[in-house]
């Protein structure tokens, strides 16, 4: 009698399959966490380690996969925005406005301080923001805090994060192309790819908006020349050969050539003037002084490309009253509430535009003040 020999069939074990799945996910997690630090531009850059601490959302492995793919994709546009707890809602609105008007792949580099790190990460998990490619960098504010106090006790009225853009090439040492820097109080109303395509001569490191050629309304009290920002009685300022009547510019919107900034040691040049201002009056007490702009004006004196005026319509925050018609503002490709009257404050012109892009704070810490 011959026994029947049927092919043996292994019984499917769901428990084994689940375990294998978790092992593969763990392996993917380790690879995605470790490999970025294996590249020389990260592991060998001590300054980058000092300046920043990268923070990632560890709840979504698929997010890691997408982020790393696009971070190294030269076709992606890179946008940097910096904010602390007082202006975090502004940063969120900026990101949402940029993403709402483009079909291009955008990687946002979000810069904040230790106190705001967890808050920002939670905010970016909201449904309207969760699929936006981004990384979060914690800025070491001690790098600039030493420069914000002068020998006679005068303190700059701006926050350390206002200076974070000085260190962008060190914060992101793997980026050699263009990066757009935006202040946290702007709203973009057009495809940001057009701004990224701003023409720049080979010798230009940044593209900025000139205060004399701008479409922006400027109150008579506002300065538009170097004389309002720098102390031309200072010997070091005089030695530069700069003219006091030269038109100033605004650094709230910039296109930056990261490779050239790094190669020309721009960060170190800016730090030099910050340090000098702690010892003598270079720009600390001028009418329009304060913040990070004065050193930029020295370093990039008559050596920058011009942004189209429609890409930086500003001074919306200088006065509470309306300076622009709704028709004009609707044609602007980027609007900027520089000044004290922010669009999340009680009184601000055209704040209804900002409201369209603001995403409510899930932690209820940031609460826009409204008249109603």
C-alpha positions in Angstrom: 0.0 0.0 0.0 1.5 3.3 -1.1 1.0 6.3 1.2 -0.3 9.4 -0.4 2.4 12.1 -0.4 0.8 15.6 -0.5 2.9 18.7 -0.5 3.3 20.0 3.1 1.9 23.5 3.7 3.3 25.7 6.4 0.6 27.4 8.5 0.6 31.2 8.2 1.5 32.6 11.6 0.1 36.2 12.1 2.2 36.8 15.2 5.4 36.1 13.3 4.3 38.4 10.5 3.6 41.2 12.9 6.9 40.8 14.6 8.7 40.8 11.3 6.9 44.0 10.3 7.9 45.8 13.5 11.5 44.7 13.0 11.5 46.1 9.5 10.0 49.4 10.8 12.7 49.5 13.6 15.4 48.9 11.0 14.1 51.7 8.8 13.9 54.0 11.8 17.5 53.4 12.7 18.7 53.8 9.1 16.9 57.1 8.7 18.1 58.4 12.0 21.7 57.4 11.7 22.6 57.8 8.0 22.1 61.6 7.9 24.8 61.9 10.5 27.2 59.7 8.6 27.6 62.2 5.9 30.8 64.3 6.2 28.9 67.6 6.0 27.3 66.8 9.3 29.7 64.7 11.2 32.7 66.8 10.4 31.1 70.2 11.0 31.7 71.1 14.6 30.2 74.6 14.2 26.9 73.1 12.9 26.8 70.9 16.0 27.4 73.9 18.3 24.8 76.1 16.6 21.9 73.7 16.1 20.1 70.7 17.3 17.9 68.9 14.8 14.5 67.9 16.1 12.4 65.4 14.2 8.8 64.2 14.7 9.4 60.6 15.8 5.8 59.5 15.4 5.8 58.9 11.7 8.4 56.8 9.9 6.8 57.5 6.6 7.4 61.2 7.2 11.1 60.5 7.8 11.3 58.7 4.4 9.7 61.5 2.5 11.7 64.2 4.3 15.1 62.6 3.6 14.2 62.0 0.0 13.3 65.6 -0.6 16.0 67.1 1.6 18.6 65.8 -0.8 16.6 66.7 -3.9 18.1 69.6 -5.7 14.7 70.4 -7.3 13.2 71.3 -4.0 13.0 74.9 -2.9 14.4 75.7 0.5 12.6 78.3 2.7 13.8 79.3 6.2 11.7 81.1 8.8 12.6 81.8 12.4 10.4 82.6 15.4 10.2 82.2 19.2 7.1 81.7 21.4 5.9 85.3 20.9 5.7 85.0 17.1 5.3 81.2 16.5 1.8 81.8 15.1 3.3 84.1 12.5 5.7 81.4 11.4 2.9 78.9 11.0 0.9 81.4 8.8 4.0 82.1 6.6 4.5 78.3 6.0 0.8 77.8 5.2 0.7 80.8 2.8 3.8 79.7 0.9 2.5 76.1 0.5 -1.0 77.3 -0.5 0.3 79.1 -3.6 2.8 76.6 -5.2 2.9 73.2 -6.8 6.7 73.0 -6.3 8.3 70.8 -3.7 9.1 73.0 -0.7 11.3 72.0 2.2 10.8 74.4 5.1 13.6 75.0 7.6 11.9 76.1 10.8 14.2 77.7 13.4 13.2 78.3 17.0 14.6 78.2 20.5 14.5 75.5 23.2 11.5 76.9 24.9 9.4 76.7 21.7 10.7 73.5 20.3 8.0 71.1 21.5 5.3 73.7 20.9 6.2 74.1 17.2 6.5 70.3 16.7 3.0 69.8 18.0 1.6 72.7 15.9 3.1 71.3 12.7 1.2 68.0 13.4 -2.1 69.8 12.7 -4.0 68.4 9.7 -3.5 71.6 7.6 0.3 71.4 8.2 1.1 67.7 8.8 1.9 66.9 5.1 4.3 69.9 4.7 7.9 68.9 4.4 9.9 70.5 7.1 12.6 70.2 9.6 12.9 72.0 13.0 16.2 73.5 14.2 16.9 74.8 17.7 19.0 77.8 17.5 21.8 78.3 20.1 20.8 81.9 21.2 24.0 82.2 23.2 25.9 82.7 19.9 24.5 86.2 19.6 23.3 87.2 23.1 26.9 88.3 23.9 26.6 90.9 21.2 23.3 92.4 22.3 24.6 94.4 25.2 26.9 97.3 24.8 29.6 98.5 27.3 27.2 101.2 28.8 24.4 98.8 29.3 22.4 99.6 26.1 20.5 96.5 25.0 19.2 95.8 21.5 15.4 95.6 21.6 15.2 92.6 19.3 15.2 88.9 20.1 18.3 86.7 19.5 16.3 84.7 16.9 16.3 87.9 14.7 20.0 87.0 14.1 19.5 83.3 13.2 19.8 84.0 9.5 23.4 85.0 10.0 24.1 81.4 10.6 22.0 79.7 7.9 25.0 78.2 6.0 26.2 76.7 9.3 22.8 75.5 10.4 22.3 73.7 7.0 25.9 72.8 5.8 24.5 70.5 3.1 22.8 73.2 1.2 24.9 74.8 -1.5 22.2 76.3 -3.7 19.6 79.1 -3.1 17.6 79.5 0.1 14.8 82.0 0.7 14.7 83.6 4.1 11.3 85.1 5.2 10.5 87.0 8.4 7.7 85.5 10.5 5.4 88.5 9.9 5.0 88.1 6.1 2.3 86.4 4.0 3.0 85.1 0.5 0.3 85.5 -2.1 2.0 84.1 -5.2 4.1 81.1 -6.3 7.4 81.4 -4.3 9.2 79.7 -7.2 9.2 83.1 -9.0 11.0 84.8 -6.1 13.5 81.9 -6.0 14.2 82.6 -9.7 15.3 86.2 -9.0 18.2 87.2 -11.3 21.5 87.4 -9.4 24.9 88.3 -11.0 27.7 85.8 -10.3 29.1 88.2 -7.6 25.9 88.6 -5.7 25.4 86.6 -2.6 21.9 87.9 -1.6 18.9 89.5 -3.3 17.1 92.2 -1.3 14.5 94.9 -1.6 15.9 98.4 -1.9 14.0 101.0 0.2 14.2 103.7 -2.6 12.8 101.6 -5.4 10.1 99.9 -3.3 6.4 100.3 -4.0 6.0 100.4 -0.2 4.5 103.4 1.6 6.9 104.8 4.0 5.9 107.3 6.8 8.0 110.4 6.8 9.4 109.4 10.1 10.9 106.2 8.7 14.5 106.2 7.5 15.4 105.1 4.0 19.2 105.8 3.9 22.2 104.5 5.7 22.4 107.7 7.8 19.4 106.4 9.9 21.1 103.1 10.7 24.8 103.8 11.2 26.9 106.3 13.2 28.9 108.0 10.5 30.9 109.8 13.2 32.4 106.4 14.1 36.0 106.0 12.7 35.4 102.4 11.7 32.3 103.3 9.8 34.0 106.2 8.0 36.9 104.0 7.0 34.6 101.8 5.0 34.0 104.6 2.5 30.2 104.2 2.7 28.0 107.2 1.9 25.4 108.2 4.4 22.9 109.1 1.7 22.9 105.5 0.2 19.5 103.9 0.1 18.9 101.3 2.8 17.3 97.9 2.3 15.1 95.5 4.2 16.4 92.0 5.2 12.9 90.5 6.0 12.8 88.8 2.6 16.0 87.5 1.1 17.2 85.1 -1.6 20.6 83.7 -0.4 23.3 81.9 -2.3 24.4 79.6 0.5 27.6 78.4 -1.2 28.9 81.9 -1.7 27.9 83.1 1.7 29.9 80.3 3.2 32.9 80.8 0.9 33.0 84.6 1.6 32.8 84.1 5.4 29.8 86.4 5.6 28.9 85.1 9.1 32.3 86.0 10.5 32.1 89.5 8.9 28.7 90.1 10.4 29.9 89.0 13.8 32.9 91.3 13.6 30.5 94.3 13.4 28.3 93.0 16.2 31.3 92.7 18.4 32.6 96.1 17.6 29.2 97.6 18.4 29.5 96.3 22.0 32.7 98.3 22.5 31.8 101.5 20.6 28.8 103.2 19.0 28.7 101.8 15.5 24.9 101.4 15.1 23.5 100.9 18.5 21.7 104.3 19.0 20.8 105.5 15.6 17.2 106.5 14.8 16.5 103.3 12.9 19.1 101.2 14.7 18.4 97.9 16.4 18.2 94.4 15.2 20.3 92.5 12.7 20.0 94.9 9.7 22.9 97.3 10.3 25.7 94.8 10.0 24.1 93.5 6.8 24.0 97.0 5.4 27.8 97.3 6.0 28.8 93.9 4.7 26.5 94.1 1.6 27.0 97.8 0.8 26.0 98.3 -2.9 26.6 94.6 -3.5 23.3 92.8 -3.8 20.7 91.9 -6.4 17.3 93.6 -6.3 14.1 91.7 -5.6 11.1 92.9 -7.6 9.2 95.5 -5.5 6.0 93.5 -5.8 7.7 90.7 -3.9 8.2 92.8 -0.8 5.4 95.2 -0.1 6.1 96.2 3.5 5.5 98.6 6.4 2.0 97.3 7.0 2.9 97.1 10.7 4.4 100.6 11.0 1.0 102.3 11.6 -2.4 101.0 12.8 -4.2 102.8 10.0 -4.6 101.6 6.5 -1.7 102.6 4.2 -2.7 100.6 1.2 -6.0 99.9 -0.6 -7.4 96.4 -0.7 -7.0 96.4 -4.5 -3.3 97.2 -4.3 -2.6 94.6 -1.5 -4.4 91.9 -3.5 -1.9 92.5 -6.3 1.2 92.2 -4.0 2.9 88.9 -4.2 4.3 89.2 -0.6 3.2 91.5 2.1 5.2 92.3 5.3 3.9 93.7 8.6 7.3 95.0 9.8 6.8 97.3 12.7 4.9 97.1 16.0 1.4 96.5 14.6 1.4 92.8 13.8 -1.5 91.0 12.1 -2.1 88.9 15.2 -2.4 92.0 17.4 -5.5 94.0 18.4 -5.1 96.7 15.6 -3.5 96.0 12.3 -4.2 96.8 8.7 -5.3 94.0 6.3 -5.2 91.4 9.1 -8.0 89.5 7.4 -5.5 88.3 4.8 -3.2 86.9 7.5 -6.3 85.2 9.1 -6.8 83.1 6.0 -3.5 81.3 6.6 -3.3 81.1 10.3 -3.8 77.7 11.9 -5.1 77.6 15.4 -2.6 76.7 18.1 -3.5 73.2 19.4 -2.0 74.1 22.8 -3.9 77.4 23.0 -0.7 79.3 24.0 -0.7 81.7 21.0 -3.9 83.7 20.8 -4.4 86.4 18.2 -6.0 89.4 19.7 -9.0 90.7 17.8 -11.2 93.8 18.2 -14.3 91.5 18.4 
